[in-house]
Amino acid sequence: MILGVILLLNGTPLTEQALDGTQPASIHVHLIIDYQDFAPSEEYSLVLPPGNQTVYNAMVLAKLDMETTGSGSLLFVEAINDIRNNQDGNYHWWQFWVDGELAPVGAGSYVLHDDAVVEWRYTHPQML
């Protein structure tokens, strides 16, 4: 019981891997920033430390220049590398897909799995 409390306080999820004394593997992520016709796309191959790593954590590791509002599950990406949502009334917003599927939650909530492909697209809004 104490081990579980210590693991949760340190931010490490209480999992079978953590309980048997082994460290979970690093999380490999391929991050794509697709500016559509506004700039050339960028791609990053990232290795995140073990734990509950989010899409936002991957973006920080890639050292993207971001403007955000809120935090955690309420984090909203307003701009990436100086390209803003609805810039000059163009009706384009930043949205992200993971493994080809439009994400159902925000970047601060979406926990990544190993070998995830995350693609941010500057596009007309899409709905699930």
C-alpha positions in Angstrom: 0.0 0.0 0.0 2.8 2.5 0.9 4.6 1.6 -2.4 1.4 2.5 -4.3 1.1 5.9 -2.5 4.8 6.7 -3.1 4.5 5.8 -6.8 1.4 8.0 -7.2 2.9 10.9 -5.4 5.9 10.8 -7.7 3.7 10.9 -10.8 4.6 7.3 -11.8 1.5 5.4 -12.7 0.8 2.4 -10.5 1.3 -0.5 -13.0 2.3 -4.1 -13.0 5.6 -3.0 -14.6 6.4 -0.5 -11.8 5.5 -3.1 -9.1 7.8 -5.8 -10.4 10.8 -3.4 -10.2 11.3 -2.8 -13.9 11.2 0.5 -15.6 8.7 0.9 -18.5 10.4 1.4 -21.8 10.8 4.9 -23.3 8.1 6.1 -25.6 9.1 6.7 -29.2 6.9 9.2 -31.1 6.9 10.5 -34.6 5.6 14.1 -34.6 4.5 15.8 -37.8 3.5 19.5 -38.1 1.6 20.0 -41.3 1.2 23.7 -42.1 -0.8 22.9 -45.3 0.1 25.6 -47.9 1.4 28.1 -45.3 4.9 26.6 -44.7 6.8 23.3 -45.3 5.9 20.5 -43.0 8.2 19.5 -40.2 8.9 16.1 -38.7 10.4 15.0 -35.5 11.5 11.6 -34.1 11.3 11.8 -30.4 12.1 9.6 -27.4 10.1 10.5 -24.3 10.8 9.2 -20.8 8.6 6.5 -19.4 5.3 7.5 -17.8 2.1 9.1 -18.8 3.5 11.3 -21.6 1.0 13.5 -23.5 1.0 15.0 -27.0 1.8 18.3 -25.3 4.9 16.8 -23.7 6.1 15.6 -27.1 5.6 19.1 -28.5 7.6 20.6 -25.7 10.4 18.1 -26.2 10.4 19.1 -29.9 10.9 22.7 -28.8 8.0 24.0 -30.8 7.2 27.6 -30.3 3.6 27.4 -29.0 1.0 29.6 -27.7 -1.5 27.8 -25.4 -4.3 28.6 -23.0 -5.3 26.5 -20.1 -3.5 23.5 -18.8 -3.9 19.7 -18.4 -7.2 18.5 -19.8 -8.1 22.1 -20.6 -5.0 22.9 -22.6 -5.8 24.5 -26.0 -3.2 25.2 -28.7 -3.7 28.7 -30.1 -0.6 28.8 -32.3 2.4 26.7 -33.4 5.5 28.4 -34.7 3.7 31.8 -35.2 0.8 30.3 -37.2 -2.3 31.1 -35.2 -5.8 29.6 -35.3 -8.0 31.5 -37.7 -5.1 33.7 -38.7 -6.4 36.7 -40.8 -9.9 35.1 -40.8 -8.7 32.1 -42.9 -10.9 29.6 -40.9 -8.0 27.2 -40.3 -7.3 25.8 -36.8 -4.8 23.4 -35.4 -6.1 19.9 -34.8 -4.2 16.7 -34.2 -4.5 13.1 -35.2 -2.8 10.1 -33.6 -2.2 7.1 -35.8 -4.5 8.6 -38.4 -7.5 9.2 -36.1 -8.7 12.6 -35.0 -8.0 12.9 -31.3 -11.1 12.9 -29.1 -9.4 14.9 -26.3 -6.9 17.7 -26.1 -3.1 17.7 -26.3 -2.7 18.0 -22.6 -4.9 14.9 -22.0 -3.9 12.5 -24.8 -1.5 10.0 -23.3 0.8 8.5 -26.0 1.8 4.9 -26.6 5.1 3.7 -27.9 5.5 4.2 -31.7 2.6 6.7 -31.9 2.4 8.9 -35.0 1.1 12.4 -34.0 0.2 14.8 -36.8 -0.9 18.4 -36.2 -2.7 19.8 -39.2 -3.5 23.5 -39.8 -6.9 22.9 -41.5 -10.6 23.6 -41.6 -12.2 22.2 -38.4 -13.0 18.6 -38.5 -15.5 16.8 -36.2 -15.5 13.3 -34.8 
